Amino acid sequence: MKQSSHASAKASHYNKDAKDYDAFNEANSQVINKTIEKILKKHKVKNVLDLTCGTGSQVFWLADRGFEVCGVDINANMLKVAKKRAQKTSYKIKFLKGDMRTTKLGLYDAVITIFNAVGHLTKADFEKAMKNINRNLKAGGLYVFDINNLNYLLKGNNITSLTIDWQTIEGNYKSRAIQYSTIDQSGILASYTTSYSQKGNSKPKILEQSQTLQTYSAKQLKEMLQRNGFKVLGQYGIDGTKFIDDKSDRILMVAKKNREILT
Ligand SMILES: C[S@@+](CC[C@H](N)C(=O)[O-])C[C@H]1O[C@@H](n2cnc3c(N)ncnc32)[C@H](O)[C@@H]1O
């Protein structure tokens, strides 16, 4: 199979998706948000830094349940949606533009990067991000993230489980996204999407997009985390069930900072 190439996503990557992101994503993220809440409560976490907050799916979920949360994202349009959502709440949530590889805000009980967000980075940049996440955590702080499981995607026909056909209708605005994906041995997941949107009876807008994401096996992640000052506490399916290497479609990693990373 031809090998794909993968570069870390640019800040503008989600510019076109921000507007429809919540309509497609919010229902899907409930399962993982519940699992994260459980893990953070179990570890008595009080404050959380979400370094890939997007439109704020985890930020609002956790703030609604009493956590103190700060949201950071590299994409201005995603943050704009998050800030608009925040105006409808009574909490003071800080949303800041930043990069998970470099943004240093303080020492938190936990850092999260959810919904395959670290897949947007190359392997080398993910290691850079891990070092930065380490620097944003208190001693013993938690890093929780999820990513597509390479060993699952390489098995049989499992890659077809990522095929999607999502439709939403809001008032007179209709949108639909159809996507298929391929995977190669180096873990690069390439996805090809056609999106249609239509206001009333106007001419539909059609947008063709493709993107790559880096995926990992649980063993690779464990090695990377250990190199960057973390100890793996547990790996789960996104619903919190036991992780099974060739059966769980995503890996939810829970790691603890066990040493300072100075460089
Ligand atoms: C799939 S979205 C997930 C957003 C949110 N966590 C959720 O579950 O809906 C991935 C997010 O990661 C952000 N992102 C990608 N690269 C980033 C980087 N280097 N630093 C910070 N955010 C980044 C994107 O802008 C996007 O909002």
The ligand as an SDF file (V2000), in Angstrom:
LIG
                    3D

 27 29  0  0  0  0  0  0  0  0999 V2000
  -11.4300   17.0760   16.7560 C   0  0  0  0  0  0  0  0  0  0  0  0
  -11.3060   18.6720   17.4640 S   0  0  0  0  0  0  0  0  0  0  0  0
  -11.6980   18.3020   19.1570 C   0  0  0  0  0  0  0  0  0  0  0  0
  -12.2270   19.4670   19.9200 C   0  0  0  0  0  0  0  0  0  0  0  0
  -12.8680   19.1170   21.2830 C   0  0  0  0  0  0  0  0  0  0  0  0
  -11.8860   18.5620   22.1860 N   0  0  0  0  0  0  0  0  0  0  0  0
  -14.0370   18.1700   21.0890 C   0  0  0  0  0  0  0  0  0  0  0  0
  -14.0200   17.0330   21.6270 O   0  0  0  0  0  0  0  0  0  0  0  0
  -14.9930   18.5620   20.4200 O   0  0  0  0  0  0  0  0  0  0  0  0
   -9.5550   18.9410   17.5260 C   0  0  0  0  0  0  0  0  0  0  0  0
   -9.2010   20.3440   17.9790 C   0  0  0  0  0  0  0  0  0  0  0  0
   -7.7730   20.3930   18.1570 O   0  0  0  0  0  0  0  0  0  0  0  0
   -7.3380   21.6860   17.7760 C   0  0  0  0  0  0  0  0  0  0  0  0
   -5.8880   21.6480   17.5120 N   0  0  0  0  0  0  0  0  0  0  0  0
   -5.2310   21.0580   16.4910 C   0  0  0  0  0  0  0  0  0  0  0  0
   -3.9080   21.2610   16.6080 N   0  0  0  0  0  0  0  0  0  0  0  0
   -3.7250   22.0020   17.7350 C   0  0  0  0  0  0  0  0  0  0  0  0
   -2.5860   22.5230   18.4000 C   0  0  0  0  0  0  0  0  0  0  0  0
   -1.3500   22.3410   17.9170 N   0  0  0  0  0  0  0  0  0  0  0  0
   -2.7680   23.2010   19.5710 N   0  0  0  0  0  0  0  0  0  0  0  0
   -4.0210   23.4170   20.0630 C   0  0  0  0  0  0  0  0  0  0  0  0
   -5.1420   22.9630   19.4570 N   0  0  0  0  0  0  0  0  0  0  0  0
   -4.9950   22.2450   18.3240 C   0  0  0  0  0  0  0  0  0  0  0  0
   -8.1880   22.0050   16.5490 C   0  0  0  0  0  0  0  0  0  0  0  0
   -8.1990   23.3770   16.2410 O   0  0  0  0  0  0  0  0  0  0  0  0
   -9.5390   21.4440   16.9800 C   0  0  0  0  0  0  0  0  0  0  0  0
  -10.3360   22.4370   17.5830 O   0  0  0  0  0  0  0  0  0  0  0  0
  1  2  1  0
  2  3  1  0
  2 10  1  0
  3  4  1  0
  4  5  1  0
  5  6  1  0
  5  7  1  0
  7  8  2  0
  7  9  1  0
 10 11  1  0
 11 12  1  0
 11 26  1  0
 12 13  1  0
 13 14  1  0
 13 24  1  0
 14 15  1  0
 14 23  1  0
 15 16  2  0
 16 17  1  0
 17 18  1  0
 17 23  2  0
 18 19  1  0
 18 20  2  0
 20 21  1  0
 21 22  2  0
 22 23  1  0
 24 25  1  0
 24 26  1  0
 26 27  1  0
M  CHG  2   2   1   9  -1
M  END
$$$$
